[in-house]
Amino acid sequence: MRRPHFASRTRMPEKNDYGRHEALDRAALALSFVGDWLLEKDVIKDNPSWHNLTEIAHTALFELYQSIGAVHLGTKAEQKRDSRARRINAPDLK
């Protein structure tokens, strides 16, 4: 299935902290929406096929959120570690 194209959508750099943070936020919003607004609906609960599909979507969004978060937090930890190593190894410029 192709995603609809939205011409007015601006492109942000995706390979930086902001891009990952934004993707993490959007995954959290989508996860919350599916969990709060679809899984809890009686019409979804009463139809086993729809409920199964909604659970699959919810699980996939949770896994996406966890995966993005692991990379985002790992990158932050690596940046802190590199920064600390540079400070420790920096020559004393007195």
GUTIGU-75542 format. One record per residue: chain; residue number from 1; residue in three letters; y, z, x of N, C-alpha, C, CB in turn. Coordinates in steps of 0.2 Angstrom, whole numbers, plus 2048, in hexadecimal, padded with zeros to 3 digits. Glycine has a CB too. Example, Ala and Ser with C-alpha at 12.3 -4.5 7.8 and 13.67 -1.06 7.14 Angstrom:
# GUTIGU-75542
A  1  ala  7E4  827  842  7EA  827  83E  7F0  827  842  7EA  82D  839
A  2  ser  7F5  823  840  7FB  824  844  800  827  840  7FD  81D  846
# end
This chain:
# GUTIGU-75542
A  1  met  7FA  800  804  800  800  800  806  800  804  800  806  7FB
A  2  arg  80B  7FB  803  811  7FB  807  816  800  804  814  7F4  807
A  3  arg  81A  803  809  81F  807  807  825  803  805  821  80C  80D
A  4  pro  828  805  7FF  82E  801  7FD  834  801  803  831  804  7F7
A  5  his  837  7FC  803  83D  7FC  808  843  7FE  805  83D  7F5  80B
A  6  phe  847  802  808  84D  804  806  853  802  80A  84E  80C  805
A  7  ala  856  7FD  808  85B  7FA  80D  861  7FF  80F  85E  7F4  80A
A  8  ser  862  804  80B  868  808  80D  866  80E  811  86B  80B  806
A  9  arg  85F  80E  813  85D  814  817  85F  812  81E  855  814  817
A  10  thr  862  817  821  864  817  828  85E  819  82D  86A  81B  82A
A  11  arg  85E  816  833  858  817  837  85B  81C  83C  856  811  83B
A  12  met  857  821  83D  858  827  842  853  826  848  858  82E  83F
A  13  pro  855  828  84E  850  828  853  84B  82C  852  854  82A  85A
A  14  glu  845  82A  852  83F  82D  850  83B  831  856  83A  829  84D
A  15  lys  83D  830  85C  839  833  862  83D  838  865  838  82D  867
A  16  asn  841  83C  861  845  841  864  844  848  860  84C  840  865
A  17  asp  846  84D  862  845  853  85E  848  853  857  849  859  862
A  18  tyr  84E  850  856  850  84F  84F  84C  84B  84B  857  84C  850
A  19  gly  849  846  84D  845  842  84A  83E  845  848  843  83B  84D
A  20  arg  83C  849  84C  836  84D  84B  837  853  846  833  850  851
A  21  his  83D  856  847  83F  85B  842  840  859  83B  846  85F  845
A  22  glu  843  853  83B  844  850  834  83E  84E  831  849  849  835
A  23  ala  839  84B  835  832  849  832  82F  850  830  82E  845  837
A  24  leu  82F  855  834  82C  85B  832  82F  85E  82B  82D  860  838
A  25  asp  835  85E  82B  839  860  825  837  85C  81F  840  85F  825
A  26  arg  836  855  81F  834  851  81A  82D  852  818  835  849  81C
A  27  ala  829  853  81D  822  855  81B  821  85B  817  81E  855  822
A  28  ala  825  860  819  825  866  816  828  866  80F  82A  86C  819
A  29  leu  82D  861  80E  82F  860  807  82A  85D  803  836  85C  807
A  30  ala  827  858  805  822  854  802  81C  859  800  81F  84E  806
A  31  leu  81A  85D  805  814  861  804  816  866  7FE  813  865  80A
A  32  ser  81C  869  7FE  81E  86D  7F9  81F  86A  7F2  825  870  7FB
A  33  phe  821  864  7F2  822  860  7EC  81B  85F  7E9  825  859  7ED
A  34  val  816  85D  7ED  80F  85B  7EA  80C  862  7E8  80B  858  7F0
A  35  gly  80D  867  7EC  80A  86E  7EA  80D  871  7E4  80A  872  7F0
A  36  asp  813  871  7E4  817  874  7DE  817  870  7D8  81E  876  7E1
A  37  trp  818  86A  7D9  81A  866  7D3  814  861  7D0  820  861  7D5
A  38  leu  80F  860  7D4  809  85C  7D2  803  860  7D1  808  857  7D7
A  39  leu  801  864  7D6  7FB  868  7D6  7FB  86D  7D0  7FA  86C  7DC
A  40  glu  801  86F  7CE  802  875  7C9  802  872  7C2  808  879  7CA
A  41  lys  803  86B  7C1  803  868  7BB  7FD  868  7B7  806  861  7BB
A  42  asp  7FD  86A  7B1  7F7  86A  7AD  7F3  863  7AC  7F8  86D  7A6
A  43  val  7F7  85E  7AC  7F5  857  7AB  7F1  855  7B1  7FA  852  7AA
A  44  ile  7F3  858  7B7  7F0  856  7BD  7E9  85B  7BE  7F4  858  7C4
A  45  lys  7EA  861  7BC  7E4  866  7BC  7DF  863  7B7  7E6  86D  7BA
A  46  asp  7E1  861  7B2  7DC  85F  7AD  7D8  858  7AE  7DF  85E  7A6
A  47  asn  7DB  854  7B3  7D8  84E  7B4  7D5  84F  7BC  7DD  848  7B4
A  48  pro  7CE  84F  7BC  7CB  850  7C3  7CD  84B  7C8  7C3  851  7C2
A  49  ser  7CD  845  7C6  7CF  83F  7CA  7D6  840  7CD  7CE  839  7C7
A  50  trp  7DB  842  7C9  7E2  843  7CB  7E2  849  7CF  7E6  843  7C5
A  51  his  7DF  84E  7CD  7DF  854  7D1  7DC  853  7D8  7DB  85A  7CD
A  52  asn  7D7  850  7D9  7D4  84E  7DF  7D9  84A  7E3  7CD  84A  7DE
A  53  leu  7DC  845  7E1  7E0  841  7E4  7E6  845  7E7  7E3  83B  7E0
A  54  thr  7E9  84A  7E2  7EE  84E  7E4  7ED  853  7E9  7F1  852  7DE
A  55  glu  7E7  856  7E9  7E4  85A  7EE  7E4  856  7F5  7DE  85D  7ED
A  56  ile  7E1  850  7F5  7E1  84C  7FB  7E8  84B  7FE  7DD  845  7FA
A  57  ala  7ED  849  7FA  7F3  848  7FC  7F6  84F  7FF  7F8  846  7F6
A  58  his  7F5  854  7FC  7F8  85B  7FE  7F5  85C  805  7F6  860  7F9
A  59  thr  7EE  85C  805  7EB  85D  80C  7ED  858  811  7E3  85C  80B
A  60  ala  7EE  852  810  7F1  84D  815  7F8  84F  817  7F1  846  812
A  61  leu  7FC  851  812  803  853  814  803  859  818  807  854  80E
A  62  phe  7FF  85E  816  7FE  864  81A  7FC  863  822  7F9  869  817
A  63  glu  7F7  85E  822  7F5  85C  829  7FA  859  82D  7EF  858  829
A  64  leu  7FE  854  829  804  851  82D  809  856  82F  807  84C  828
A  65  tyr  80B  85B  82B  810  860  82C  80D  864  832  811  865  826
A  66  gln  807  866  833  804  86A  838  804  866  83F  7FD  86C  837
A  67  ser  803  85F  83E  803  85B  844  80A  85A  847  7FF  854  842
A  68  ile  80E  858  843  815  857  845  818  85E  848  81A  855  83F
A  69  gly  816  863  844  819  86A  847  816  86C  84E  817  86F  842
A  70  ala  810  86A  84F  80D  86C  855  810  868  85B  805  86A  855
A  71  val  811  861  85A  815  85D  85F  81C  860  860  815  856  85D
A  72  his  81F  861  85A  826  863  85A  827  86A  85E  829  864  853
A  73  leu  823  86F  85D  823  875  860  820  875  867  81F  87A  85C
A  74  gly  81B  870  868  819  86F  86F  81E  86C  873  813  86B  86F
A  75  thr  822  868  871  827  864  874  82D  86A  876  82A  85F  870
A  76  lys  82F  86E  871  834  873  872  831  878  878  835  877  86C
A  77  ala  82B  87A  878  828  87E  87D  828  87B  884  821  880  87B
A  78  glu  826  874  884  827  871  88A  82E  870  88D  824  86A  889
A  79  gln  833  86F  889  83A  86F  88B  83C  876  88E  83E  86D  885
A  80  lys  83A  87B  88A  83C  882  88D  839  883  893  83A  887  888
A  81  arg  832  881  894  82F  882  89A  832  87E  8A0  827  881  899
A  82  asp  833  878  89F  837  874  8A4  83D  877  8A6  837  86D  8A1
A  83  ser  841  879  8A1  848  87C  8A2  847  882  8A6  84C  87D  89C
A  84  arg  843  886  8A5  841  88C  8A8  83F  88B  8B0  83C  891  8A5
A  85  ala  83B  886  8B0  838  884  8B7  83E  881  8BB  833  87F  8B6
A  86  arg  843  87D  8B8  848  87A  8BC  84D  880  8BE  84C  875  8B7
A  87  arg  84E  885  8BA  852  88B  8BC  84F  88F  8C1  854  88F  8B6
A  88  ile  849  890  8C1  845  894  8C6  845  890  8CD  83E  895  8C4
A  89  asn  844  889  8CD  844  885  8D3  84A  882  8D5  83F  880  8D1
A  90  ala  850  884  8D1  856  881  8D3  859  884  8DA  85B  882  8CE
A  91  pro  85B  880  8DE  85E  883  8E5  864  887  8E3  860  87E  8EA
A  92  asp  865  88C  8E7  86B  891  8E6  871  88D  8E9  869  898  8E9
A  93  leu  876  88C  8E5  87C  888  8E7  882  88D  8E8  87D  883  8E2
A  94  lys  881  892  8EC  887  896  8EE  88B  894  8F4  884  89D  8F0
# end
